[in-house]
């Protein structure tokens, strides 16, 4: 099995949605809102993809300044190819695109905490989230 990794290769919202559905990430993303999914792809400034021939089987989707921080918004690998090291390689190739002082930041899926700890991430309890249907209060 030869996996090809590509940096910022254009993909469609349909390809992205299909991959999320083949991974475990679709349950936590708005895959039924094509406009949102399209915006997620178009407005990311670092995307690393994994391909098996012409099939998208993995992705890291990021927003970054390339120097201080990189928010890794999505890491998805087709369930049929999980535990083959593809997710780890996607993260390594993502980090390779960043400056020497740039840190990777992500919010882990509930079942993924042990995975990220295992590959070297440090847990940081200082993350805060304001959902879109909530307002900043006085």
Buried (B, 14 or more C-beta within 10 A) or exposed (E): EEBEBBEEEEBEBEBBBBBBBBBBBBEEBEBEEBEEBBEBBEEBEBBBBBBBEEEBBBBBBBBBEEEEBBBBBBBBBBEEBBEBEBBBBBBBBBBEBBEEEBEBBBEBBEEBEEBBEEEEBEEEEEEEEEEEEEEEEE
